[in-house]
Amino acid sequence: MTKARTKDAHDHDIDSFIASVDPATMRDAARLRAIAEARDAKDAAEARLTSAVAAARAAGDSWTMIGLALRTSKQNAFRKYGAKAQ
């Protein structure tokens, strides 16, 4: 089983558990669902950001300018997105 498949299976197991919880029997079910939804939104935002950085690089924008847009240094921008933006 690949690492990505393992993570997908793990996420599915967790999501299935949360979906199966009856809010009447587990006081924190609504908060757990909110955490899972926020995690999904964070993952989607990170994917969107990575795509935007890759598009900027493809258009010829420098790591300095990308770093400014990210409010970080060009080195940090490259370290986080360099491999993904090629």
C-alpha positions as CSV (number, residue, x, y, z in Angstrom):
1,M,0.0,0.0,0.0
2,T,1.4,3.4,-1.0
3,K,1.9,6.2,1.5
4,A,-0.8,8.3,-0.3
5,R,-3.2,5.3,-0.3
6,T,-2.5,4.7,3.4
7,K,-3.3,8.4,4.2
8,D,-6.5,8.3,2.1
9,A,-7.6,5.1,3.9
10,H,-6.8,6.6,7.3
11,D,-8.7,9.8,6.4
12,H,-11.7,7.8,5.2
13,D,-11.7,5.7,8.4
14,I,-11.7,8.9,10.5
15,D,-14.3,10.6,8.4
16,S,-16.5,7.5,8.5
17,F,-16.2,7.4,12.3
18,I,-17.1,11.1,12.7
19,A,-20.1,10.6,10.3
20,S,-21.3,7.7,12.3
21,V,-21.3,9.5,15.6
22,D,-24.8,10.4,16.9
23,P,-24.6,14.0,18.2
24,A,-27.1,13.0,20.9
25,T,-24.7,10.4,22.3
26,M,-21.4,12.2,21.9
27,R,-21.4,15.8,23.1
28,D,-18.4,16.7,21.0
29,A,-19.5,15.3,17.7
30,A,-20.3,18.8,16.3
31,R,-16.9,20.1,17.3
32,L,-15.2,17.0,15.7
33,R,-17.0,17.6,12.5
34,A,-16.0,21.3,12.6
35,I,-12.3,20.2,13.0
36,A,-12.6,17.8,10.0
37,E,-14.2,20.5,7.9
38,A,-11.5,23.0,8.8
39,R,-8.8,20.4,8.0
40,D,-10.4,19.8,4.6
41,A,-10.6,23.6,3.9
42,K,-6.9,24.0,4.9
43,D,-5.9,21.2,2.6
44,A,-7.9,22.8,-0.3
45,A,-6.4,26.2,0.4
46,E,-2.9,24.8,0.5
47,A,-3.5,23.1,-2.9
48,R,-4.8,26.3,-4.3
49,L,-1.8,28.3,-3.0
50,T,0.6,25.7,-4.4
51,S,-1.1,26.0,-7.8
52,A,-0.9,29.8,-7.7
53,V,2.8,29.7,-6.9
54,A,3.4,27.3,-9.8
55,A,1.4,29.5,-12.1
56,A,3.4,32.6,-11.0
57,R,6.7,30.7,-11.6
58,A,5.5,29.5,-15.0
59,A,4.7,33.1,-15.9
60,G,8.2,34.2,-15.0
61,D,7.7,35.7,-11.6
62,S,10.8,35.7,-9.3
63,W,11.0,33.9,-6.0
64,T,11.6,37.4,-4.5
65,M,8.2,38.6,-5.7
66,I,6.5,35.3,-4.7
67,G,8.1,35.6,-1.3
68,L,6.7,39.1,-1.0
69,A,3.2,37.9,-1.9
70,L,3.5,35.1,0.7
71,R,4.9,37.6,3.3
72,T,8.1,35.6,3.7
73,S,11.6,35.5,2.2
74,K,12.4,34.2,-1.2
75,Q,14.4,31.4,0.4
76,N,11.4,30.2,2.5
77,A,9.1,30.5,-0.5
78,F,11.5,28.4,-2.6
79,R,12.0,25.9,0.2
80,K,8.3,25.3,0.6
81,Y,7.1,25.5,-3.0
82,G,10.2,25.1,-5.2
83,A,9.9,21.4,-5.9
84,K,6.1,21.7,-6.4
85,A,6.3,24.7,-8.7
86,Q,8.5,23.1,-11.4
